[in-house]
Amino acid sequence: MSRGVLVTGASRGVGAEVARVFAAAGDRVVLHCRGAVDKANAVLAELPGEGHAVLSGDLGDAASIPSLVEESAKALGRIDVLVNNAALFVEEPVAGSRRLGHPLLETSYDDWVAAWRRTLAVNLEAAAHLTWCVARQMLEVEPADGVKRGAVVNVGSRGAYRGEPDVPAYGASKAGLHSFGQSMAIALAPHDITVTSIAPGFIATDMTAQNLDGPGGDAIRAQSPFNRVATATEIANAVHWLASPEATWSSGAVLDFNGASYLR
């Protein structure tokens, strides 16, 4: 049975691959992007099946989130799966960067505050607000026959556990996201809505190619005893499974999915 799936941050990287995997399984997908509409439309053009759409919006603006969910539900008929993927995460302050580097000893107080506010707004608060809106919609609209009432999958990070000294707000936001997911798993289980999180390590995408191809690439790969990094497809397949009925009993879990590069 086809499901309606909202994937945030889906114009490139992991989000785009998540959209492809769900669409390949027969689901209908809304690809959210902040401003890269052309890139999102290019991904949309690749998706098999029908009923897909692209919607844009700044998740750092809490006031815009209810309308994003409403438009997504209208496009899909019903949101059955929410994938909270959008994040500020690129480390180096270069063109296209979305990870706000702010090492304590090198950052002014005003820049420190700004980095924390923006990172938490997008990585943690937006996921919380999206979950509130989508879960309420899941409860108000009956699912199609053969479809579970709902699933939420949060894309977190191993950085929640190992520490991120150059981007502490990023690590804290992902730790908060994992904790939030566990709280929602308990709150929503009585309504047949599962909530899980995945904690990847380094992932090979167009956004990380410069790091992997540069002089530090071997050291990055050596973080895992497999001596490689994850592919976006591996992450997307894991997200797809976490949203499946077969994964219901994993609700509340945080899946370490980083090639044994971080073991708790």
C-alpha positions in Angstrom: 0.0 0.0 0.0 1.4 3.4 -1.0 2.2 5.7 1.9 2.5 9.5 2.0 6.0 10.5 3.1 7.4 13.9 4.1 11.2 14.1 3.9 12.8 17.3 5.1 16.1 18.5 3.6 15.5 16.4 0.5 17.2 18.4 -2.2 20.5 16.6 -2.0 22.5 14.1 0.0 20.8 11.7 2.4 17.4 13.4 2.2 17.4 13.0 -1.6 18.4 9.4 -1.3 15.7 8.7 1.3 13.1 10.2 -1.1 14.4 7.9 -3.9 14.2 4.8 -1.7 10.7 5.4 -0.5 9.5 6.3 -4.0 11.1 3.1 -5.4 9.0 1.2 -2.8 5.8 2.7 -4.2 5.3 5.5 -1.7 4.4 9.1 -2.5 7.0 11.7 -1.3 7.0 15.4 -0.6 10.6 16.6 -0.8 11.1 19.6 1.4 13.9 22.1 0.8 14.8 25.4 2.3 15.6 27.3 -0.9 17.2 24.9 -3.4 14.0 24.3 -5.3 15.8 23.6 -8.6 17.8 20.8 -7.0 14.8 19.4 -5.3 12.9 19.4 -8.6 15.8 17.6 -10.3 15.5 14.9 -7.6 11.7 14.9 -8.1 12.1 14.3 -11.9 14.1 11.1 -11.1 11.5 9.6 -8.8 9.4 6.6 -10.1 5.7 6.7 -9.6 3.3 9.6 -9.2 2.0 11.8 -6.5 5.3 13.4 -5.5 5.8 17.1 -4.8 8.4 19.7 -3.8 7.8 22.2 -1.0 10.1 24.9 0.3 10.4 26.6 3.6 12.8 27.7 6.3 12.5 25.3 9.2 14.2 27.7 11.5 11.0 29.8 11.3 8.6 27.9 13.6 5.6 29.9 12.3 6.1 28.4 8.8 6.0 24.8 9.9 2.2 24.3 10.3 1.6 25.5 6.7 4.3 23.2 5.4 2.7 20.2 7.1 -0.8 21.3 5.8 0.5 21.7 2.3 2.3 18.3 2.5 -0.8 16.6 3.7 -2.8 18.2 0.9 -0.3 17.0 -1.7 -0.1 13.5 -0.3 -3.7 13.0 1.0 -2.2 11.9 4.3 1.3 12.0 5.9 2.0 8.4 7.0 5.8 8.9 7.5 7.8 11.9 8.6 11.6 11.8 8.1 13.2 14.6 10.1 16.4 14.8 8.1 17.1 18.6 7.6 20.0 19.9 9.6 22.9 22.3 9.7 25.8 20.0 9.4 28.6 20.9 7.0 31.7 21.6 9.1 33.9 24.0 7.1 32.8 27.6 6.7 33.0 27.5 2.9 30.5 28.3 0.1 27.4 26.2 0.6 28.3 25.4 4.2 25.4 24.5 6.5 27.3 23.6 9.7 28.1 26.7 11.8 31.6 26.1 13.1 32.0 27.8 16.6 34.9 26.5 18.6 34.8 28.2 21.9 38.2 29.8 22.0 37.9 31.1 18.4 34.3 32.5 18.5 33.0 35.8 19.7 30.1 35.7 22.2 27.6 37.1 19.7 28.7 34.6 17.0 28.5 31.8 19.6 24.9 32.8 20.6 23.9 33.1 16.9 25.3 29.6 16.0 23.6 28.0 19.0 20.2 29.6 18.2 20.3 28.8 14.5 21.5 25.2 15.0 19.0 24.3 17.7 16.2 26.0 15.8 16.8 23.9 12.7 18.2 20.6 14.0 16.0 20.2 17.2 13.2 22.6 17.5 12.0 22.2 13.9 11.9 18.4 14.3 9.9 18.8 17.4 7.4 21.2 15.8 7.1 19.1 12.7 6.5 16.0 14.8 3.7 17.8 16.7 2.0 18.9 13.5 2.4 15.6 11.7 1.4 13.5 14.7 -1.8 15.5 15.2 -2.6 15.0 11.5 -1.9 11.3 11.8 -4.4 11.1 14.6 -7.1 13.1 12.8 -6.9 11.4 9.4 -7.5 7.6 9.2 -4.8 5.7 7.4 -5.6 3.6 4.3 -6.3 -0.1 4.8 -3.1 -2.0 5.5 -1.1 1.0 6.5 0.0 1.6 10.1 -1.2 4.9 11.6 2.2 6.5 11.4 6.0 6.5 11.7 8.5 9.2 12.5 12.2 8.7 11.8 14.8 11.2 13.1 18.2 11.4 11.4 20.6 12.1 14.3 24.3 11.6 14.5 27.1 9.7 16.4 28.2 13.3 17.2 25.5 13.2 19.9 27.8 10.8 21.9 31.4 11.3 21.0 31.5 15.1 21.3 31.9 17.8 18.6 34.4 20.4 19.9 34.3 22.6 16.8 30.5 22.5 16.5 29.2 21.8 20.1 25.7 23.1 19.2 25.5 20.4 16.5 26.4 17.6 18.9 24.0 18.9 21.5 21.2 19.3 19.0 21.6 15.7 17.9 21.6 14.4 21.4 18.5 16.4 22.1 16.9 15.0 18.9 17.6 11.4 20.1 16.1 12.2 23.5 13.1 13.9 22.0 12.5 10.8 19.8 12.5 8.6 22.8 10.0 10.8 24.6 7.7 10.8 21.6 8.0 7.1 21.2 6.4 6.6 24.6 3.8 9.3 24.0 2.7 8.1 20.6 2.9 4.3 21.0 -0.7 4.0 22.4 -1.8 5.6 19.1 0.2 3.1 16.9 2.7 5.7 15.8 6.4 4.7 16.1 9.3 7.0 16.6 12.9 6.0 16.0 16.2 7.6 15.4 19.4 6.7 13.5 22.9 7.9 14.4 25.1 7.8 11.3 28.8 8.7 11.2 30.5 10.2 8.1 28.5 9.7 4.9 29.8 9.9 1.3 27.7 12.6 -0.4 28.4 15.5 -2.7 28.7 17.7 0.3 31.5 15.6 1.9 33.4 14.8 -1.3 35.9 17.6 -0.7 36.8 16.2 2.8 37.0 12.6 1.6 39.1 13.4 -1.5 41.4 15.7 0.5 44.4 14.9 2.6 42.3 14.0 5.6 40.2 11.5 3.6 42.2 8.4 4.7 41.9 9.4 8.4 38.1 9.8 8.0 37.8 6.4 6.5 40.0 4.9 9.2 37.6 6.0 11.9 35.7 2.8 11.0 37.4 -0.6 11.2 35.8 -1.2 7.8 38.0 1.5 6.5 35.3 3.3 4.6 32.4 5.6 5.2 28.7 5.0 4.8 26.9 5.6 1.5 23.7 7.6 1.4 21.8 4.6 0.1 22.8 2.6 3.2 21.4 5.3 5.4 18.2 5.7 3.3 17.6 1.9 3.4 17.9 1.9 7.1 15.5 4.8 7.4 13.0 3.0 5.2 13.2 -0.1 7.4 12.7 1.9 10.6 9.5 3.4 9.1 8.2 -0.1 8.1 5.6 -2.1 10.0 8.3 -4.8 10.5 10.3 -2.3 12.7 7.4 -1.5 15.0 9.1 -3.1 18.0 12.2 -0.9 17.5 10.2 2.2 18.5 12.2 4.4 20.9 15.5 3.0 19.7 18.5 5.0 18.5 20.2 2.9 15.8 24.0 3.3 15.8 24.7 3.2 12.1 28.3 4.2 11.7 30.3 1.2 10.9 31.6 0.7 14.5 33.2 4.1 14.3 31.7 4.9 17.6 30.7 2.3 20.1 28.9 3.2 23.3 
